Amino acid sequence: MAESNRYVFRASSLCNGEDSGCGCVEVATNLADVATGGTVALRDSKTGLVSVFTPHEWRGFVRGVKAGEFDI
């Protein structure tokens, strides 16, 4: 986990703001591009917990999403 105060997070426009209780996942927009070796930081809008991923981890996650590995 990382401290969220060093990141600038953005949520989807579908999230309807902080008071909606929607439980959105937010992504940090102030980090270097993952394609150039930067990291990806995600935050849970309900709990504020931040997870940081390496480019390798992020690409693996995106591949899994595209392949339907996390569909319910």
WOPE-V833306 format. One record per backbone hydrogen bond with DSSP energy under -0.5 kcal/mol. NH is the residue of the N-H (numbers start at 1). CO is the residue of the C=O. E is the energy in kcal/mol with one decimal. If there is no record, write none. Layout:
# WOPE-V833306
nh co e
NH CO E
NH CO E
This chain:
# WOPE-V833306
nh co e
2 50 -0.9
6 3 -1.0
7 4 -1.4
9 7 -0.6
10 27 -2.0
15 12 -1.8
16 13 -0.7
20 17 -1.1
21 18 -0.7
26 24 -0.5
26 43 -3.0
27 10 -2.4
28 41 -2.6
29 8 -3.5
36 33 -1.7
37 34 -1.5
38 33 -2.0
40 53 -2.3
42 51 -2.8
43 26 -2.5
44 49 -2.1
45 24 -2.7
45 43 -0.6
48 44 -2.9
51 42 -2.6
53 40 -3.2
58 54 -2.7
59 55 -2.6
60 56 -2.0
61 57 -2.2
62 58 -2.7
63 59 -2.4
64 60 -2.0
65 61 -2.3
66 62 -2.5
67 63 -1.8
68 65 -1.3
69 64 -2.5
71 68 -1.2
